[in-house]
Amino acid sequence: MARKFTMSVPNLMYKALEEEMKERKLDTIQETIRVMLSEYFKKRSK
C-alpha cells in the first residue's frame, strides 16, 4: 500500500533536488526523492 504526504523543503534543498533530477534524467522531484530514499535504504540494510 502506498501512502502520500506533503513535504516542505528550503529553496536550497529544492535546487539541489532539481540538479540531482537532471543528472539522473528523472521526470519529477518526487521520483528523485523516491530513488534516493530507495538507494539509501538498500545501502543501510547491508
Secondary structure, DSSP 4 states (H G I P E B T S, - for coil): ----------HHHHHHHHHHHHHHT-S-HHHHHHHHHHHHHHHHH-
